[in-house]
Amino acid sequence: MNITTRIDGTFARLSPCGEIDFATLPPLRAAVDALPPQVTDLQWDLTLTPFMDVAGLHLLFTPTTSSGRKRRATVTGLHTQPLSLLLMAADVHPTAFDLSRLLPDTPPVGLRP
């Protein structure tokens, strides 16, 4: 899997190219772990990611790296299938999969109709 990393101060954008599954999870986690300590905001650009399985949920909803650093994660460029997976996970377990944290324009669980 190719992963493009762009860092600007405390912000980093990771752009994977290809499917996110358990085979590609280790290099994605390694890319997060390789970010400098000053990075506090991480954006996943999934424009080139047409498919994501449950491994993507583990990746996107695990804010702590192996070093213990916490980062705010957001997502952009979602295709239909990854978005459907996120919505389904949020419907099944809204507290574990709070999309308002991951998708900044999503209202918090208590404010959704």
JODA-V232704 format. One record per backbone hydrogen bond with DSSP energy under -0.5 kcal/mol. NH is the residue of the N-H (numbers start at 0). CO is the residue of the C=O. E is the energy in kcal/mol with one decimal. If there is no record, write none. Layout:
nh:NH co:CO e:E
nh:NH co:CO e:E
This chain:
nh:1 co:16 e:-0.9
nh:3 co:14 e:-2.1
nh:5 co:12 e:-2.3
nh:7 co:10 e:-3.2
nh:10 co:7 e:-1.8
nh:11 co:40 e:-2.4
nh:12 co:5 e:-2.8
nh:13 co:42 e:-2.6
nh:14 co:3 e:-2.9
nh:14 co:12 e:-0.5
nh:15 co:13 e:-0.6
nh:16 co:1 e:-2.5
nh:17 co:15 e:-0.6
nh:17 co:47 e:-2.1
nh:19 co:50 e:-2.3
nh:20 co:18 e:-0.7
nh:23 co:20 e:-0.7
nh:24 co:20 e:-1.1
nh:25 co:21 e:-0.5
nh:27 co:23 e:-1.5
nh:28 co:24 e:-2.7
nh:29 co:25 e:-2.4
nh:30 co:26 e:-1.9
nh:31 co:27 e:-1.7
nh:32 co:28 e:-2.8
nh:33 co:29 e:-1.6
nh:34 co:31 e:-1.5
nh:38 co:35 e:-1.8
nh:39 co:9 e:-2.1
nh:39 co:37 e:-0.5
nh:40 co:9 e:-2.4
nh:41 co:39 e:-0.5
nh:41 co:71 e:-3.4
nh:42 co:11 e:-2.9
nh:43 co:41 e:-0.5
nh:43 co:73 e:-3.1
nh:44 co:13 e:-2.8
nh:44 co:42 e:-0.7
nh:45 co:43 e:-0.8
nh:45 co:75 e:-3.1
nh:48 co:45 e:-1.9
nh:49 co:47 e:-0.5
nh:52 co:19 e:-2.3
nh:55 co:52 e:-2.1
nh:56 co:52 e:-0.7
nh:57 co:53 e:-1.7
nh:58 co:54 e:-2.2
nh:59 co:55 e:-2.8
nh:60 co:56 e:-2.2
nh:61 co:58 e:-0.8
nh:62 co:60 e:-0.6
nh:64 co:68 e:-2.3
nh:67 co:64 e:-1.8
nh:70 co:62 e:-1.5
nh:71 co:39 e:-3.0
nh:72 co:70 e:-0.5
nh:73 co:41 e:-2.3
nh:74 co:101 e:-1.9
nh:75 co:43 e:-2.6
nh:82 co:78 e:-2.1
nh:83 co:79 e:-2.5
nh:84 co:80 e:-2.2
nh:85 co:81 e:-2.2
nh:86 co:82 e:-2.6
nh:87 co:83 e:-2.5
nh:88 co:84 e:-2.5
nh:89 co:85 e:-2.3
nh:90 co:86 e:-2.0
nh:91 co:87 e:-2.2
nh:92 co:88 e:-2.6
nh:96 co:92 e:-2.2
nh:98 co:96 e:-0.9
nh:100 co:97 e:-1.2
nh:101 co:97 e:-1.0
nh:102 co:98 e:-3.6
nh:103 co:101 e:-0.7
nh:105 co:102 e:-2.6
nh:110 co:107 e:-1.9
nh:111 co:107 e:-0.6
nh:111 co:108 e:-1.2
